[in-house]
Amino acid sequence: MNALHYEGCQNRRRCITIMVKENMGKEPCFPEAKTESAKRVKDLFDIDYYFSGHFEDKVKNGNHWMCTVTGGSPLWFAKDGIRRTPSSQEKLKIQGLKEGMEYVIPNDTPMEQQNKAIGNGVPINLSYFIGKTIMEQIFEKPVKYQY
């Protein structure tokens, strides 16, 4: 599954396994991909370029998909020729955190640990659609919250 296909901007493929107990009489199911919902970098940030920091990668512009967020990626954003390191809040936005959602990081957490924690997370949009499908299709419980 790719987070891009579930209202995301991060071109991040993941291998997801869903298993269901046989006595439930249900088959494992996955959310339907919405390829038209993919967001480009320019849909989230006003930047000219970004660089993931991955050895084989190239500098990309706002028309590209975002790289996978890791402890050190994306390495930098550039606007009007000025490069800067993305903030934790920007990395959380790449991971799918929307306006009004809260992600609490204790103030005394070193930046390196913050970046690792954010990078190790499953994109919020992908998690939501997997969970919603499991609840509605397997447990037959409606999900009222909308991502």
C-alpha positions in Angstrom: 0.0 0.0 0.0 1.2 3.5 -0.7 0.3 6.5 1.6 -0.2 8.6 -1.6 -3.3 6.6 -2.5 -5.0 7.5 0.8 -5.1 11.3 0.8 -1.3 11.6 1.4 1.6 13.4 -0.1 4.3 10.9 1.0 5.4 8.4 -1.6 5.8 5.7 1.0 5.1 2.1 0.1 4.3 -0.3 3.0 3.6 -4.0 3.2 0.5 -4.4 5.3 -0.8 -7.8 6.5 -4.4 -8.1 7.7 -5.5 -11.4 9.3 -9.0 -12.4 10.5 -9.8 -15.2 12.8 -11.4 -18.0 10.9 -14.4 -18.3 13.3 -15.4 -14.7 12.4 -16.5 -15.8 8.9 -14.9 -12.8 7.3 -12.2 -12.4 4.7 -9.3 -9.9 5.2 -9.9 -6.7 3.2 -8.0 -3.6 2.4 -9.2 0.0 1.8 -9.7 0.8 -1.9 -6.9 3.0 -3.2 -7.9 6.5 -4.2 -5.1 7.4 -6.6 -6.8 10.8 -7.4 -6.4 11.9 -3.8 -2.6 12.0 -3.9 -1.2 15.3 -2.9 2.0 16.9 -4.2 4.5 18.8 -2.1 3.1 22.2 -3.3 -0.3 21.2 -1.8 1.2 21.3 1.6 4.2 23.7 1.6 5.2 26.9 -0.1 8.7 25.8 -1.1 10.6 25.8 -4.3 12.7 22.6 -3.8 13.4 19.8 -1.3 16.0 17.2 -0.9 15.4 13.9 0.9 19.1 13.3 1.7 18.9 9.8 0.3 22.1 8.9 -1.6 20.4 8.1 -4.8 17.8 10.9 -4.7 17.8 14.2 -6.6 16.6 17.7 -5.6 12.9 17.8 -6.3 10.4 20.6 -6.7 6.8 21.2 -5.4 5.3 19.2 -8.3 6.9 16.0 -6.9 5.5 13.6 -4.3 7.2 13.9 -0.8 9.9 11.4 0.1 9.6 9.0 3.0 9.9 10.7 6.3 12.8 9.2 8.3 14.9 10.4 11.2 16.9 12.5 8.7 14.6 12.9 5.8 13.6 15.2 4.2 17.0 16.8 4.7 16.2 20.3 3.6 13.5 22.6 2.0 14.5 25.6 -0.1 12.5 28.8 -0.8 14.0 31.8 -2.7 17.4 30.2 -2.6 17.5 29.8 1.2 17.8 26.2 2.5 16.5 25.2 5.9 15.8 22.0 7.9 12.1 21.0 8.1 10.6 21.4 11.5 9.0 18.6 13.5 5.6 20.1 12.8 6.3 20.0 9.0 7.4 16.4 9.2 4.2 15.6 11.1 2.2 17.4 8.4 4.0 15.1 5.8 2.9 12.1 8.0 -0.7 13.3 7.6 -1.3 15.4 10.7 -4.0 17.9 9.8 -5.1 21.2 11.3 -6.8 20.6 14.7 -5.0 17.2 15.3 -2.6 17.2 18.2 0.7 15.2 18.4 2.4 15.8 21.8 6.1 15.8 21.9 7.6 16.6 25.4 9.5 19.9 25.3 12.7 18.2 26.6 12.8 15.6 23.8 16.0 16.0 21.8 15.4 16.8 18.1 17.1 13.6 16.9 14.6 11.5 19.0 11.7 13.6 17.8 12.7 12.9 14.2 13.2 9.2 14.8 9.8 8.9 16.4 8.0 10.8 13.6 9.9 8.9 10.9 9.0 5.5 12.5 5.3 6.3 12.5 2.8 4.9 9.9 1.3 7.8 8.0 -1.9 8.9 9.7 -3.9 8.9 6.6 -2.9 5.3 5.7 -3.6 4.2 9.3 -7.0 5.8 9.3 -8.2 4.1 6.1 -6.9 0.7 7.2 -8.6 1.0 10.6 -11.9 2.3 9.0 -12.0 -0.6 6.6 -11.4 -3.1 9.4 -14.0 -1.6 11.6 -16.7 -1.3 8.9 -16.0 -4.4 6.8 -14.9 -6.9 9.4 -16.5 -5.8 12.6 -19.5 -4.1 10.9 -19.2 -1.0 13.1 -19.7 2.4 11.4 -16.9 4.9 11.8 -18.2 8.4 12.4 -14.8 10.2 12.5 -13.7 11.5 9.1 -10.0 12.0 8.4 
